[in-house]
Each structure stands twice: as structure tokens, then as C-alpha cells.
């Protein structure tokens, strides 16, 4: 998944996007790679609308409301439990990838979907 994410130039990738039916996603953001197995978002706070795109819906963008802060629990690739409190853009990425695990694409929840980022 890491190689696929890197070659696609994305910041996150969920296993179902590459045909693997597991509750796993990865996020590569600011030189940190998060490998999340069986994630659960246990807390959501705030709300912020911003533009999102997706490797599964190339060339289209839409405005999506996401929490500004979340708490997420998951296991890393070795099975070690991890709890993270994250905010801002990283929280948005985690929520976007988490949605993929439940079969939700950003276009399903976006206010609008267009061809460019304006």
C-alpha cells in the first residue's frame, strides 16, 4: 500500500481502495507514516469545511465538513495499541481514510463536486 500511495502522490490510502477488504489504512503526512489497523474514531470535536479530492475519484474535488479534532484508537502493524489525539489537516486525512473503511467516498458527503479546486 505504501508503494501505491507514493506512486499516486497521495497522503492516505485505505485497503478497500486497492481491493483488500480489511479495516486498514495508511497516512503519509509530514514525513510520518501511520499504519492503522482496525481504527476506531472515539471522539470528534469541532467542524471545518474544506476542499477534498481522492485517489478513487481522480480529477474531482468537493467541499466536505470534517471534525477539527479527533481521538483515534488503532493497532500498528505489529499489533501494538495506539491512541492518538489529532487535529487540523491530519484529522481530516484520518477521517477521509476512515470513511473508506465503511464504503463512504467524499463525493457521498460533499456539498458540491467539481472538476477543479476553485
N, C-alpha and C positions, 0 to 999 in steps of 0.2 A: 504494500500500500504506500509505503514511503516513497518508493521509486516512481509510482504512478502519480502521486501528489506532486513531487518535484518536477517531473516532466510536463505536467499540466500547468504548472505555475500557480497552483492554488495554495491556500492556507489551511484547508481542512478537507478531510475525506472520510466518509463513513463506509463501512464494509458493504452494506447493501448497494452502494453506488458501483461497486466492482463485482457484483454478483455473489457476494459472500453473505449468507443470511445469519449473521452473528451481530450481537449488540456490542460493536466495537467501532470506535472512530479515532482518527489521529488529527492532531492540530500542530502545525509547524508555524510558530509565531515568535518573532524577535529572537531568533537563534535558540528557541526552546522547542523541543519535540515532546508533545504529550500523547501518550498511547493509552487510551481509555477503554477498559473492558468492563462491560455491564454498568455503564454510568447511570446515575440517578441524580437529577437535579432536585435537591431537597428544600431549597429556598430561592425565591425570586423577589427582587425589590426594584422599585422604580420602573420607568419606562422611557424609551427613547426611540424615535423613528429615524431610520437611515436607509440608504440605498444598499441593496444586496444583489449579488449575482451568484451563480452556481455552476460548477463544472458539469452538472447534469442538464443544465438549461443554458448552453453557451450563447453569448451574444445578447442576452436579455437581462434586464435589471428591473427591480421594483422596490417600492418603499415598504419596509417592514418594521413594526413596533416590536421591540425586544426589551427584556429587563436590563437595567443598568448594572445590577449586581446579582450574582447567583452564588449559591453554595452547591458544589457538585461532589458526589462520592463515587469512586470507581476503584477498580483494581488496575495496577500497572501490568505490564506484560509478564511479570514474574509472579503475579497473584497478590502482591503487597497492596493492602488497602490504602487509599489516598483520599483525603478530604481537602478540597480547595475552596477558598472564598475568592472569587474573581470579579472583576468589574470592567466596564468600558468595552472596547472593541473585542478583547479576548472573551468576555462573557457573551457577546453577540456571536462570535465564531462557535463557541461551545453549544449555544442554543440552536444555531443553524444545523450543526452536525448531529446534535441530539434528535432534532426533528426527523432527520433521515431515518433514524432507527425505528421510528413509528410510521414510516411511509409518508411523511409530510414534506413537501417541497416548498420553498419560499413562495413560489407562484401561487400556492394554495391559500396563503395568508397575506399576500401583498395587497396594498391598496391599489397599486397600478403596476403594470408590467409593460416595459417598452424596450426599444432596440438600443438605446444608448443610456449613458449615465446622467443625463441632464434633467 
